[in-house]
Protein backbone atom coordinates (compact mmCIF):
# COMPACT_ATOMS: atom_id res chain seq x y z
CA UNK A 1 0.00 0.00 0.00
CA UNK A 2 1.36 3.43 -0.90
CA UNK A 3 2.07 5.97 1.82
CA UNK A 4 -0.83 8.25 0.81
CA UNK A 5 -3.23 5.29 0.78
CA UNK A 6 -2.02 4.23 4.23
CA UNK A 7 -2.46 7.77 5.53
CA UNK A 8 -5.96 7.99 4.04
CA UNK A 9 -6.94 4.69 5.67
CA UNK A 10 -5.61 5.88 9.04
CA UNK A 11 -7.51 9.16 8.72
CA UNK A 12 -10.68 7.31 7.75
CA UNK A 13 -10.27 4.90 10.65
CA UNK A 14 -9.87 7.72 13.17
CA UNK A 15 -12.75 9.69 11.64
CA UNK A 16 -15.03 6.67 12.01
CA UNK A 17 -13.70 5.87 15.48
CA UNK A 18 -14.36 9.39 16.73
CA UNK A 19 -17.98 9.04 15.67
CA UNK A 20 -18.73 5.40 16.43
CA UNK A 21 -15.90 4.13 18.66
CA UNK A 22 -18.18 3.97 21.70
CA UNK A 23 -20.16 1.26 19.89
CA UNK A 24 -17.18 -1.11 19.89
CA UNK A 25 -16.44 -3.43 22.79
CA UNK A 26 -13.96 -2.27 25.44
CA UNK A 27 -11.39 -4.73 24.10
CA UNK A 28 -11.83 -3.50 20.53
CA UNK A 29 -11.51 0.11 21.70
CA UNK A 30 -8.29 -0.67 23.57
CA UNK A 31 -6.69 -2.35 20.57
CA UNK A 32 -7.95 0.25 18.10
CA UNK A 33 -6.63 3.14 20.19
CA UNK A 34 -3.29 1.43 20.79
CA UNK A 35 -2.81 0.95 17.06
CA UNK A 36 -4.21 4.18 15.62
CA UNK A 37 -3.78 6.70 18.44
CA UNK A 38 -0.70 5.41 20.23
CA UNK A 39 0.92 4.13 17.02
CA UNK A 40 1.87 0.78 18.55
CA UNK A 41 2.70 -2.15 16.31
CA UNK A 42 0.60 -5.30 16.34
CA UNK A 43 3.44 -7.08 18.13
CA UNK A 44 3.59 -4.41 20.83
CA UNK A 45 -0.18 -4.56 21.31
CA UNK A 46 -0.09 -8.34 21.50
CA UNK A 47 2.68 -8.26 24.08
CA UNK A 48 1.00 -5.55 26.20
CA UNK A 49 -2.34 -7.35 26.22
CA UNK A 50 -0.98 -10.90 26.40
CA UNK A 51 -2.73 -11.93 23.18
CA UNK A 52 -1.40 -13.22 19.89
CA UNK A 53 -0.39 -10.88 17.09
CA UNK A 54 -3.06 -12.57 14.94
CA UNK A 55 -5.73 -11.80 17.56
CA UNK A 56 -4.71 -8.14 17.61
CA UNK A 57 -4.80 -8.02 13.81
CA UNK A 58 -8.20 -9.72 13.66
CA UNK A 59 -9.60 -7.31 16.24
CA UNK A 60 -8.44 -4.32 14.20
CA UNK A 61 -9.89 -5.76 11.00
CA UNK A 62 -13.28 -6.55 12.51
CA UNK A 63 -13.40 -3.22 14.36
CA UNK A 64 -12.75 -1.29 11.15
CA UNK A 65 -15.42 -3.33 9.35
CA UNK A 66 -17.92 -2.60 12.14
CA UNK A 67 -17.13 1.12 12.01
CA UNK A 68 -17.64 1.13 8.23
CA UNK A 69 -20.90 -0.75 8.71
CA UNK A 70 -22.14 1.80 11.26
CA UNK A 71 -21.29 4.58 8.81
CA UNK A 72 -23.05 2.86 5.91
CA UNK A 73 -26.19 2.59 8.04
CA UNK A 74 -26.08 5.89 9.93
CA UNK A 75 -24.04 8.21 7.69
CA UNK A 76 -23.01 10.59 10.47
CA UNK A 77 -19.44 11.10 9.25
CA UNK A 78 -20.61 11.86 5.71
CA UNK A 79 -23.33 14.18 6.99
CA UNK A 80 -20.98 16.18 9.20
CA UNK A 81 -18.41 16.44 6.41
CA UNK A 82 -21.10 17.71 4.02
CA UNK A 83 -22.25 20.31 6.53
CA UNK A 84 -18.67 21.50 7.18
CA UNK A 85 -18.03 21.84 3.44
CA UNK A 86 -21.27 23.75 2.88
CA UNK A 87 -20.62 26.10 5.79
CA UNK A 88 -17.13 26.78 4.44
CA UNK A 89 -18.65 27.70 1.07
CA UNK A 90 -20.94 30.20 2.76
CA UNK A 91 -17.84 32.27 3.56
CA UNK A 92 -16.86 32.30 -0.11
CA UNK A 93 -16.91 35.64 -1.93
CA UNK A 94 -18.60 33.83 -4.82
CA UNK A 95 -22.38 34.20 -4.79
CA UNK A 96 -22.67 30.98 -6.81
CA UNK A 97 -20.78 29.00 -4.18
CA UNK A 98 -22.85 30.55 -1.42
CA UNK A 99 -26.06 29.63 -3.24
CA UNK A 100 -24.80 26.09 -3.83
CA UNK A 101 -23.98 25.81 -0.12
CA UNK A 102 -27.48 26.92 0.86
CA UNK A 103 -29.00 24.37 -1.52
CA UNK A 104 -26.79 21.62 -0.06
CA UNK A 105 -27.76 22.54 3.50
CA UNK A 106 -31.44 22.58 2.55
CA UNK A 107 -31.14 19.16 0.91
CA UNK A 108 -29.42 17.75 3.98
CA UNK A 109 -32.15 19.21 6.15
CA UNK A 110 -34.94 17.90 3.89
CA UNK A 111 -33.53 14.37 4.06
CA UNK A 112 -33.60 14.48 7.84
CA UNK A 113 -29.94 13.64 8.04
N, C-alpha and C positions, 0 to 999 in steps of 0.2 A: 504494500500500500504506500502511495506517495505521501510525503510529509503534509501537503495541504489537505489530502483526503483524511489523514489521521487526525489532523487538527480539527477539521470539520466534524468528524465523528465525535471527538471529545467535546466540542462545543455543543453539539446536538444532545449528547448524553447529559451534560450538565444542565442544559436548558430544560430537558424533560424531567430530570431529577428535581430541579428546583420547583417545578410545578406539581409533580406526582410522586416524589420520593417518599412521602409519608404513607403512601399506599403499599409500599414494599414491606416485607417482613423486617424485623430488627436485624437479623443476620444479613439479609440482602443489603440493607442500608449500610451496615458496617463495612462490608466488602466493597460496595460501590464507592463509598466515600474514601476508603483507603486507597483504592485504585485511581479514581478520578480527581479527588481533592488533594489527597496527601501524596499522590504520585508514587505510590509503592508498587513494586513489581508483584507479579503473581506469586513468585517464590517467597517474597517477604511477607505477603499477606498470609500465605499458607503457614509459614513458620510462626508468625504472631498469633494466629488463631488455632494452631495445631490441627490443621486440615491439610488435605492433599492439594497440590498445585492444580490438579484437574478439577477438584471441587470448587476451588476459588474461580477458576476459569468458567466453569459451568454456571456458577451463581451470577457472574457478571453477564454472561450471555443471556440467561433467562430473565435477569432483571431488566436488561436493555430491551428485550422483546416485550416484556410487560409494560414498560414505560411507553414504547411505541404503540402498543395496543390501547393503552389509556388515551393517548393522544388521538389515535384514529377514531375512537369512540366519542371523546369529549371535545377535542379541538381547542383546548384552552391556550396552548402555546401559539398556535396559528392565529387565533383570534387576537391575542395580546400583541403579537407582532404586526398584524394588520392595523390595529388601532394606533400603535406607535408610529408606523409609517405614515398613516393618514394625518395624524396630528403634526408630524414633522412637515408635511406638505402644506399645512395650513399657514406655516410661517414663511412660505415661499413668496417671493415678490410676484410670481407669475399667477395671474388671476385664473388661468386654465388649471394649474396644479391645485390651487385652492378649491376650485369648483369640483375637480375630480376627487379631492380629499373629502369634501362634504358628501358627495355621492357615495363614496366608499363607506363612510361612517353611517349614513342612512341605511345602506344595504345591510351592514352588519347589525344595525339596530332592528331592522325589519325581520331579519332571520332569527332574532332572539338569541343570538350568540353572545 
